[in-house]
Amino acid sequence: MKENITREDLFRLAAEIIREVKKIQQPAVPNTNLNEEWLKSKTVRKMLDISAGTLQNIRITGKIRYRKVLGSYYYKKSDILKLFKE
């Protein structure tokens, strides 16, 4: 059976695509606290002078909290500073 695509179907599809694109375009850094500074993995590795593998181990063991956004990991600066103190 052949279905006809109506103009309304196309408008609904366009609206859904626009919603999905807007989701993608949202800020890359999590929005939990606007005053909190989030750092990318590369910055954290430089701060701690560690390799990517070491940072991964720290992340896996739960020593620092993180957020993964679009394939990149972000860490709270306050958590990194707290790790320095320990």
Buried (B, 14 or more C-beta within 10 A) or exposed (E): EEEEEEEEEEEEEEEEEEEEEEEEEEEEBBEEEEEEEBBBBEBBBEBBEBEEEEBEEBBEEEEBEBBEBEEEBBBBBEBBEEBEEE
